[in-house]
């Protein structure tokens, strides 16, 4: 199958806020139904309540995006060497049916240790290159970079300033990026600078000096997302604030609502579809994509379902003229309505 990578959304925070809902709506509107979202527990897999953490995200997606009727599944890929390993096919399998994949809160360094070169990470990359949308927030945003900021180790434990290897999600696309979420955080108030993901500006300047000159730093403000459209080679800033790009001594700011060329991030390219992905993983993902495409062709899109609901309300109110108009509108979208004793039935045509 040809390479057609899905959108990638990097949240600075606020993935379950009102601004997050609007961004999610923008993303899902661009997917073919049925919408199937996989929520990964991995970044918080070290916590005894990781299922609850991921479950709250899943509940948010189900309720705030209910017009899309999403099927949301939890992927309990918590820790290698356990029954909940990201290398277990039975744990990873739901990703093959998902056209949106979410990773969020937790520890960036833990997420990297569990996912690096794992079956789950290979499958996620394959699904993304075949069209699945990736939604990363908070810890997962940091972990996805070429290098990851060890937030807890520095901020909570007091380790010396350093970077650790990241998952390098976008390396096959020619981009060497470091993501820093919570860029404009101000929880410390006037007593402690907690911007730059709790590092503060002074310490972050020291961290910048430790980076290779080829790296582009992407700072993402809270309640804000940077969305990469790899097919169109464009980036979109959505949410409440903006993003900051740093490369060497050069800095660039993009506010919410702005779009810019992806080449501002680095020497962008499209890889070969299977590049860096084991053949068995690619074949499995490709076969699942073919099956999902056939199924989606038989699924009514959201606009048809919305008209169907309006028609049901019109019929309940005995507004037959409105019901007929809505039937014509549904037919114009390529679907036929048949009224049965059990209710309305849709069929292509």
Secondary structure, 3 states (H helix, E strand, C coil): CCCCCCCEEEECCCCCCHHHHHHHHHHHCCCCCCCEEEEECHHHCCCCCHHHHHHHHHHHHHHHCHHHCCEEEEECCCCCCCCCCCCCHHHHHHHHHCCEEEECCCCHHHHHHHHCCCHHHHHHHHHHHCCCEEEEECHHHHHCCCEEECHHHHHCCCCCCCEEECCCCCHHHCCCEEEECCCCCCCCCCCCCCHHHHCCHHHHHHHHCCCCCCCEEEEECCCEEEEEECCCCEEEEEECCEEEEEECCEEEEEECCCEEEHHHHCCCCCCCCCCCCCHHHHHHHHHHHHHHHHHHCCCCCHHHHHHHHHHHHHHHCCCHHHHHHHHHHHHHCCEEEEEECCEEEEEEC
